[in-house]
Amino acid sequence: MNHRRKARLAALLLGAALLAGCAGTPEFRTLEARVVGEAPLTVGPDAELRVSLEREDGGVIAETRQRRLGGGPIPVRLSYDARSLDQGEAALHAEIHEAGRLRYRQAEPRPIAPGMAEPVTLRLESLD
């Protein structure tokens, strides 16, 4: 193989490697939501809000946890790889735990689709 052919082959391999690297690069997005209760949320200082973006099969795409919640609405931001929404349906789940027990949760998960209006409102119901 002559020197010119080797250089061309090396350039082609380098280009292929760069394209493969770009294909694997995450496309990060931020999803804005707000959590509200059917009635004002009454939680103590040890309460923790968990909001997750999950695939239909139960796989977690992104998750955030917050303390010092107040009565609501509670702003939430989730960073996720937008390509994960291409792998099927996804939905937001929210719940508040306090003193080791589940106090509030959504009645139904909130489906998420690329390009939907934000902030997304997640309404929690009391389990007390």
N, C-alpha and C positions, 0 to 999 in steps of 0.2 A: 504494500500500500504506500503510495507516495505521500509526501508531506502535505500537499494541498488537499488530498482526500481525507487525511487524518484530521486536518483543521476543520473541514466541512462537517465531518462526522461528530467531532467534539462540539461544534456550534449547534448542531441539531440535538444532540443529547442534552446540552445545557438548556436550550429552549424548551425541550420536553420537560425537563426537571422544573423549570420555572413555572410552566403552565400547570403542572401537577401540584406545585406548592400553592398556587393561587386558588385552585379548585378546593383545597382543604382549608382555606382561611375562613374563620368564622365571620359572619355578617351580624355584628352585634346591634341590637335594637333595645330601646328602653320602653317599657310599657308602663303607663301611668294609670293608677286606679285609686279609688277612694272607698273606704269601708265605712258603712253606716249600719245602724241597728234599726229594726222595725220601730223600737222605742229607743230613747237615749241609752247608750251603753253605760252600765254601771259596773266598773271593774276596779279592783284594788291595785296597789303599786307593783305586785308581783305577777300581774296578768301578762300574757304573751300572745301576740297576734302572729299567726303563721299564714302566709299567702303563698300558694304554689301554682305554677303553670305546669299542667300534666297532660301527657298524651292519653289517648283513649285506652291504651293498654296498661295505664297506670305508671308509666315511666315519667320521672320528674325532669322537666326541661329547665326550670328555674324555681328558686324558692327564696323567700326573705322572711325574717322574723324580727318583730319589733316589741319593745317594752315602753313604758310610760305613754300609755295610749290616750288617756282622756276620754271624753264622752262622744267624740266623733264629729264630723267625719274625719277619718284617719287617712292621710295621704300615704300611698304606697308606690314604690318604683321597683320594677323588676327588669334586670338586664338579661337578655336571652339571645341565642343564636337564631336569627330569622329562618335559617335553613331547616331548623327543627320543625317548623310548622308545615314544611313540605312533606313530612313523613306521616301525615294523617291528621285527624282531628285533635284539637287541644282545647283545654278549658281551665279557667281559674277556679281555685278552691280556697276558701278562707275559713279560719276558725280561731277562736280565742280560748286558751287554757288558763285556768287560774287555780292555784293551790292543788295542782295535780289532777284537775278534772276539766273536762270539756264544758265550757259555759255557753258559748255562742258558736253557731256555724251557719253556713248557707244551706238553704233547703235544696237547691240544685246548683251544680257547677255552672259557671258562666262560659259558654263557648267563645273562643277567640279566633279571629280570622285576620290575615294581613290587611292593613289599611283601614281597620275599623276606627270609629271615632273614639277619642280618649278625652278625659279620663273615663275609665270603665267603673261603674258603680257596682260594688259587691254588697248586697244586703244580708245582714246576719239576723238570725232569729235566736231568741233566748231558749236555753234548754232547762231553765229552772222552773 
